[in-house]
Amino acid sequence: MIKLIKKELVIYTALLTVLIVAMHPDLLSEPTIRLGLMQEHKNYIHPLLYTFFIYLVLFFVRFMINSVVGFFKKSKK
């Protein structure tokens, strides 16, 4: 169970990192300006929420693919 939680946390963290860099490429060149804007607008939680919603979609797609693959593996035996 711990292994599964670690795997999902790695997936979530990687997704969060990719989305942050894709949505705010200036974070790599001027991180202090971006952090200052976040403090000014008080929107600390929105990256986590966006990532969570996209993670849920990806989790559902992964679940459906694994279910279909598992169904066909069982029917072959």
C-alpha positions as CSV (number, residue, x, y, z in Angstrom):
1,M,0.0,0.0,0.0
2,I,2.8,2.4,0.8
3,K,4.4,1.6,-2.5
4,L,1.2,2.6,-4.3
5,I,0.9,5.8,-2.4
6,K,4.5,6.7,-3.2
7,K,3.9,5.9,-6.9
8,E,0.8,8.1,-7.0
9,L,2.6,11.0,-5.2
10,V,5.4,10.8,-7.7
11,I,2.8,11.0,-10.5
12,Y,1.0,13.9,-8.9
13,T,4.3,15.8,-8.2
14,A,5.5,15.3,-11.8
15,L,2.1,16.4,-13.1
16,L,2.2,19.5,-10.9
17,T,5.7,20.4,-12.0
18,V,4.9,20.0,-15.7
19,L,1.7,22.0,-15.4
20,I,3.5,24.8,-13.4
21,V,6.2,25.1,-16.0
22,A,3.7,24.9,-18.9
23,M,1.4,27.6,-17.4
24,H,4.1,29.9,-16.0
25,P,7.3,29.6,-18.0
26,D,8.5,32.8,-16.4
27,L,8.8,30.9,-13.1
28,L,12.1,29.4,-14.4
29,S,13.6,32.8,-15.3
30,E,12.1,35.2,-12.7
31,P,10.8,33.1,-9.8
32,T,10.7,36.0,-7.3
33,I,8.5,38.1,-9.6
34,R,6.1,35.1,-10.0
35,L,6.0,34.4,-6.2
36,G,5.4,38.1,-5.6
37,L,2.4,38.0,-7.9
38,M,1.1,35.0,-6.1
39,Q,1.4,36.8,-2.8
40,E,-0.3,39.9,-4.3
41,H,-3.2,37.9,-5.7
42,K,-3.3,35.4,-2.8
43,N,-3.8,32.5,-5.1
44,Y,-1.6,29.9,-3.6
45,I,-3.9,26.9,-3.9
46,H,-5.0,27.1,-7.6
47,P,-2.0,25.1,-9.0
48,L,-2.9,22.3,-6.6
49,L,-6.5,22.3,-7.5
50,Y,-5.9,22.3,-11.2
51,T,-3.4,19.5,-10.9
52,F,-5.9,17.5,-8.7
53,F,-8.6,17.8,-11.3
54,I,-6.3,16.7,-14.2
55,Y,-4.9,14.0,-12.0
56,L,-8.5,12.7,-11.4
57,V,-9.1,12.6,-15.1
58,L,-5.8,10.7,-15.7
59,F,-6.5,8.4,-12.8
60,F,-9.9,7.5,-14.4
61,V,-8.3,6.9,-17.8
62,R,-5.6,4.7,-16.3
63,F,-8.2,2.8,-14.4
64,M,-10.3,2.2,-17.5
65,I,-7.3,1.1,-19.5
66,N,-6.2,-1.3,-16.7
67,S,-9.7,-2.7,-16.5
68,V,-9.9,-3.4,-20.2
69,V,-6.4,-4.9,-20.3
70,G,-7.2,-7.0,-17.2
71,F,-10.5,-8.2,-18.8
72,F,-8.7,-9.4,-22.0
73,K,-5.9,-11.1,-20.0
74,K,-8.5,-13.0,-17.9
75,S,-10.5,-14.0,-21.1
76,K,-7.3,-15.4,-22.7
77,K,-6.6,-17.8,-19.8
